[in-house]
Structure formats: structure tokens, C-alpha cells
Amino acid sequence: MTVICTHSAVSGKISAISSKSDAHRLLICAALSESETNIHCNVMSKDIAATLDCLKSMGTDISVSGDIITVTPKPFNKKTDLDCGESGSTLRFLMPVVSALGIDATISGHGRLPERPISPLKEEMEKKGVVFHTNSNFPLQLTGELQAGKYEIAGNISSQFITGLLFALPILNGDSEIKLIPPVESRSYLNITLSALRKFGIKISEQENLYIIKGNQKYVSPKETTVQGDWSNASFFLCAGALSEKGVTVTDLDINSPQGDKEILNVLSSMGADVQIRGTEITVKKKNLKGIAVDASDIPDLVPIISVVATACQGDTKIINAQRLRIKESDRIKSVVNMLNAVGGNAEETDDGMIIHGIGELQGGIVNGYNDHRIVMSASILSALCKGNVEITDFKAVEKSYPNFFEDFNKMGGNANVLNDR
């Protein structure tokens, strides 16, 4: 299905949706606890639903009423089938968890998920008592029980591997260590994990590139907790503000959040946008924008929407250390460059990122959404720079992280219309 976005100025005020990164983590911690937890979450995206459904399959009792998810721990099943949808977080977080619990699991996934790497986590788990009966082919079949000990994980492939171990190792009988092999990227996602673990009483000692984890710990429910506002999804509207004379305000964002994607404020400021912070409200307005260099090693998810603002800048923007984008929902280096060039932009791939030549006003055109939520949302914001329409395929991909995106986009002055016959 296709959506057509017509040139329009996005402006006004909008509330941030709940962070799916935080929601995944709080749901898993709640399921590992010994008593009930109410989690306040104002959006149910497909990725969050994937984790929720997997936890149910493992035996946890979960109910949803309005924006409250009630998680009631129950004895875990000894054998289960887990469908992770297209959620890399769900897959990589739960692989160590089910193995720590001694659950025999068959794990399936869809879209590009079966192509996304599970090494070196798989090899480390195999060293510690877990048997993968299907190698790396989906569905994965895991038996055996994860053992405590010393783990070594490369820090530049996926922080999700490390998060999965951080969930699992505290409940094992012995003490453990996780040694991170430099360089370590996306460390902020590990900080989100540690924040969630602390809420549930888990203690982990942190040294440089080393986590020391005592065994036999218990997850203790805080009874009530709230998912943080999502900086990653808020970035789409914050960047829309950088293209708008009237500007955009996003509320319910914590400037002290461990989420690394709050770095969008520094990126936009460096580009010359007017960025104002008032408590939990962030306002961004258009000013004279200029191209900059962006190191994406810790903010890979921001690259698609940063590229949109870069197109409006004077001069070139160079994005480096973004090679991990090639193993996301799409090859995001290729798909971002194709998105920009499809509407009259001027961008080129590099080995580890891209160079975007500032153009200003664009023509419009047809954009392949690649079934990638961040490409679809970025292309929608890009329509503000286009004289003609931007026609985007695979628009339903937004359901992965922001199911109400187009509703909010139109409320903020955007003009998106669905073509049902394509």
C-alpha cells in the first residue's frame, strides 16, 4: 500500500510516544519478577507486541487496559514457541533469557529478522551449555541451560546481545562477567538496560568495558512504572521543526534520559537550528542550516531523519561510522541514499555511511519504503522540502514502532493520503 504526502508545513505541539526500547526492557524485567507490575505505555507498536506475545508464550500472564500493561509472573513453561515478528530486540534479548530459565524454545521471525546476525552471542551461549539445533537458520531451536561464567562480546555488532546477557546472568546460580571487546558502540542502549534493571532491584557493577554480575539475584517489582518518552521517534517531529518557520514542540521528553537518541538536539543545534529546552518540552525552529560531519556510531537510528535535514542545509553533510545500518530492517545506507535521490536530492554512499549534498528545494517523486519504518517516516518529513508529491510504498511499516504516525503527522499540518489500490 502507498501513501502520498503533499508539500505542507509541519508545526505545533505533540506528545512523545512511549519508547519501545524502554518498553521491551521493562516488560522482560516484570516477567522475571516475583509479583505483579503495572507498566504505563501509551503506544502498542508491533515490536512491543512481539515481546509481549513472546512473554505470554513463555507463561507470563499479561493484560492490557488502556495505556496500562499489567504483567503477572507465573511459572515459566518448560517448552515454548516464540514468534519475534520483525523485532531484533525481542529475539536477541530473549535468547539468553529462555536459556537461563532452562526453557526449550523454537524461535521464529519475519521480514529481514532471519537475516540479521546472532553471532557472536550464539557462540558465547554455546560455550555455556546452550545447544542450537538449527545453527543460524530460522526457526532457531534452543535447548540446554545457560551457565554462569565469563563472556566476551564484540562491542560493535549489536548492543542487544549484551542486553540479553544482562537480563539473564543475574538469575543464574554463579557469578558472571561480560567483557566487551572495543570499540563499543550504542553504549546508550546499554544504559537504558541498566536503568531498567535498577528499577527492578538488579545490581551490576560496571568497569571500563566490563560488567560484573552477581548470581542468584531476584527481580523485585516496583509495582508501578512508566515507559519513558521516545527520543528516537520524537526525532522525526523535532527534525520537522528544523524545516518549519513556526517550529515544532514535542512534550514528555526527559533531557536526563539514558536514551542516546536525545543527541538529535546536539545534531540539530550544530546544523544551525533553533533548539529550545523548557523542562520536558523541546521546541525546534528553522534557522540558517549548514552541513556538518556526523559520527553515527552511537546514534544509528537517527541517520535516516538526519539525512532529511541535511538535504535542506547549505553545503555537505558527511555521516560516518554507520556501517551497522546495512543490517537493519533494510540496508539503511542504500535505502536512505535512494530515498533522497528519488525526490531530486544529491546523496552518495560511502563504505561506512554517506555524503549528502545540500539542495534545498526538491522535486518530489516515488520513494521505496523498503518495509522499513524509519525510511517511511523520514520520507514523509522529506515532503516538506518537495514541490511535488512524495509517493511512499510500504507505508504500513510504521506499525513496527509508531502505529499512529500518519495520524499525528496530519494533525501537525502534514498532508498524507493513503492510496488503497496500490
N, C-alpha and C positions, 0 to 999 in steps of 0.2 A: 504494500500500500504506500501511497505517495502523499506528501503534504506540500502545499505551495505557500511560500512565505513572500508576501509583498512588502516592498520598501516601506518602513514605518519607523518612527522614533520611539524606542522603549524608555519609559520613565516612570517614576512614582516610588511607592514603598511596598515591600513584600517581606513576609516572614521566611526565615530559613527553614527548610525541611530537616527532619531528623537525619543524623549521619548514619549511613549504612555501615560504615567502618566501626563505629561505636556500637551500633545495634547488634551486629554479629557477635561482638565480644561479650556484651552484657548478657545476651541470650545463652551463650555457652557457659559462662560463669554461673548463671542462675540455674541451669540444668544440672551442674555439678555440685550445687549446694545441697544442704540437708533440709531446707524449708522454703516456703513459697516466696516469690519475688514478683512485685508489680513493676513493670517497666513502661514508662510513658514514652510513646513513639508516635509521631504524628503522620507517618507515611508507611505504607506497606509495599515496598518495591519487590520485584521478582527475586532479587538477590537475598533480601531479608527473609522473604517467604521460603526460599530454598533452605536456609539454615534452620528456620522454624520447623519446616516439614521433616528435615533430617533428624532433629532432636526428638520430634514426636515418634518417628520410626524407631529411634533408639529406646523409647519407653517413657519419655517425659510427657507429662500432661500439660498442654499449653492451650489457653483460650484467649480470644481477642474480643474486647468490648470497647468500641470507640477507639480512643488512642491509647488504651491500656492493654498491654500484653501480660497476662498472668501465667507465670511459669511455676508449676508444682512438680518438684522432683519425685520420681518413682524409681523402683528398682529397674536397672537397665536390662534390656533383653540380651541374651547371650549370642543371638544371631540376628542380623538385620540386613535389609536392602536400603541403600541411601541414594537418592536421586539429587545430585547437587545442582541441577539445572545448568546454567551457564556461569555459576559463581565460583571463581577461583578461590576466594576466601573460604567459602563453605568447604570445598574439597581439601584444601591444604591445612585448614585449622582442625578439621575433624579426623583426618588420617591418624595423627598421633593420639588423639583423644580416644577414639574407639579402641585403638590398640592398647592404650594404658588401662582401659576398662576391661580388656580381655574379650571384646566383642568380635565375633567372626562377621566380617562385613563384606558385602558386594556393593561397590560404589560405581554409579554411572553418572554421565554428564552429557551435555548437549552443546550445539554450536561449536565454537573453537576450543571449548574446555578440554576435550580429549587430546588436543594438540599441544596444550600448554605444559611446560615441564614440571615434573615432580621430583626430578633429581636436583640436588644431592640428598633431599630429605629421605627418599626411598632407600638409598644405600645406607644411610645412618640408622634408619629403623630396622633394616635387615641385620645390621651388626648387633642389634639389641633385642633380638628374639622374634621379630615380626617376619612372617612369610608372605611374599607377594606371589600368588599362584598364576597371575596372568602377566607378569613382567610389567610393562608400562602401557599395555593395551587395555582399552575400556571394553566392558566394565572391569574395574580392579577387584580382585578378590584377596582379602587380607585375613590371615589367621595368626594365632600366636599372641603373646602378651609382651608389651613393651617393657624393657628393663631399664633400671636406673643406671647412670654412669656418665662417662664423658662423651660429649657430642661435639663434632666440628662441622660448621656450616659456612659455605661461602656467603659473604655478606652482600654480594652484588647481583644476585639472581632474583630472589624474592624474599622480602621480609615476612611473607606469610608462612614460610617454612619455620622460621624462628618462633613466630607467634604460636603456631600449633604445638611446638615443643614446650613453650612457656605455659600453655594451658595444661598439658599432660603430665609433665615431670613432677610437679608438686604433690600429686596424689600417689606416686609410686612409693614403694617401701624404702628405697635407699635414696641417698643424696645424689645430685647430678650437677653437671656443669655444661654450659653451652659456650663453646669458643667460636667467635666469629672471625672468619678469615677476611682481612681487609682486601679491597675497600668495602666499607659498609654503606649501603645506600638505603634511602627511605627509612632512616632511623626514627623519624617522627611516628611512623606506624607502630614501631615497637613501643614507643612512649604511650601511644593510645592503649596498647595491650597492657602495659604495666599499670596504667591508671585504672583500667577496669579490674585488674587482679587485686589492686589495693582496696578497691571498693568492697571486694568480697573476702578480704582478710588474708590474702595470699602474700607472703613476704619473699622477695627475691633480691639478693644482693647483686649490685652491678659494679663491675670494674671496667677498665678500658677493654672493649671487645670481649668481655667475659661476663656471663651470668652464672651465679652460684645459687643453687636451688635446693633447699632442704626438702627431704621427702616426708611422707606421712602428714602433709598439711590438709586442712579441711577448708573447703569453701563455705563461708558464712554469709548468708543473705543479709543485705542491708534493709530488707523488707520492701523498700520503695526506692526507685532510682529513675532518672530521666536521661534519655539519649540526647547527646549534645546536638546543637545545630550544626549542619553540614557545610563546612567551608568549601569543600570540593564542588558541590552543586551550586552553592551560593556564588561561586566564581563566575558562572555564566551571566548572572544578572549584574554582578559587580563590573564585569568587563563590558556589558551592555551600557552601563553608566558611563564608562570611559569614551563611548561613542555618542553620548547624548548631551545636548546643551543643558537640558533640565536636570539630568542626573538620575541616579537610582539609589535608593536606600534599602539595605537589607537588614532586618532586625533579628534578634535572638541568636547573635553570634558572640562567642566568648573569645575575646582577644588573648586570653591566657590559656586557651585550649591547647592540648598537645598535638592537635592536628597540624601537620606540616603544610597543608594547603592554604593556611592563612598567609603564607608567603605571597599569595596573589596581591596583597596590599603593597608589599615592597616592590614587586614587579611593576605594578601599575604606577606607583609613585616614581620609579626610575624612568618609566616611559614618559612621564610628564603629566599624568592625570592628576586631577584634584581629588585627594583622598582625605576624608574627614572621619574621625572616630569619636563617637559620643556614647560611652558606656557599651551597651550591646548593639548599638546601631552604627552601621558603616554606610557612608554616603560617598559615591564616586561620580565625578562630573568630568565632562570633556574639557581638555585644555590642549595646548600645543604638544602633540605626541611625537616622540622621536624613537628611532630604533635603538636597541640595546643588545648586549650579549646575555643570554640566559643559560645558566647551568641547571639542567633538569634532573640531575641525579637524585635529588630528594623530592622532586615535585613532578613526576612523570604524568600524572593525571591532568595537570594544568596545561600541558603543551597544546592540545587542540584549541582551547579557547584563547590562550595567549597568542596563538598564531593569527587569530581573527583581529585582535587589537594591533598586532604587528603590521598587518596589511594596511591599516589606517595611519601608520607612523611615517614620518619623514626619514628616509634612509633605510638601512638594512637592519634586520634583527637576526642574530645567529643563535640557534638553540643547539647546545652541545650536551654530551653525556646522557643521551636519551635513547640509547640502543635497546633498552628493555621494552620500548614501545612496540617493537616488532613482534612481541609475543603476547600482546593484549587481545582484546576482543577482535581487533583487526590488526594488521601491520600499520600502526598509527603514524609512523613516519611517512609511509607511502600514501595512506588514506588522507592525512592532513594536507600533504602537498597536492594531491589530486583534487581535493575539495577546493582549495584556494585557486588553483589554475582553471578549474571548471567554470568559475564565475568571472574570469578575467584577471585574476591575481597573477603574481610572479613569484613562485617559490620553487626551490630545488632541494633534492635530497642530498645529505652527506652521509658518511658511514655511521655517524653516531647522532644524527639529528637533521637539521635543515637550515637553509638560509631563506629568509622571507624579505623580498624587496618591497618597500612601502609603495603602494599605488594610490591609495586614497579611494576615489570612487570607482566602483566595479560595474560590470555589465549585468551580471546575473547569469543563470544557466541551470543545468541539471546536475545535481550532486548525488553521487552514490553514497548512501548512508552506511554501507558495509555491515548492516545489522549491528552497528556499534553506537551505543547510546551517546557517547561523548562527541562523536562525529556529527550525529544528527542534531544535537543541541547546539553545537558550535556553528553548524551551517545555518541554523535558524537565526542566531545572533548576527551572523555574517550578512543576512539580508538587509540590515540597516545601512550597509555600505553600497548596496546594489541598486542601480536604476531600474533594472528589470526584475522579474520574479526569480526566486530561487526555488527550484523544484527538488525535493529531497525524498529519496527512496528509503524504505525500511524504517519509516518514522516510528513504528511501534517499539523499536529498540529502546526508547526512553523508559519503558516499563521496567527495565533492569534496575534503574536507580532512582528515577524521578517520574513516576507514572502520570502526574498531573502537570508535567512541564508545559505542554502547549496551552492548557487552560490558564496557567499562570502567565505565560508569555503573552497571550491575548489580553488578559486583564491589565498588563503593564503597557499596553499600547501596541503590541505586536499584531501582525495580521497573518495568521496561519489558517489555512483551509485544507481540509482533507479531500482528496480525490479517491473515492471508494472503488473506482473501476480500474485502478492500475496496480 
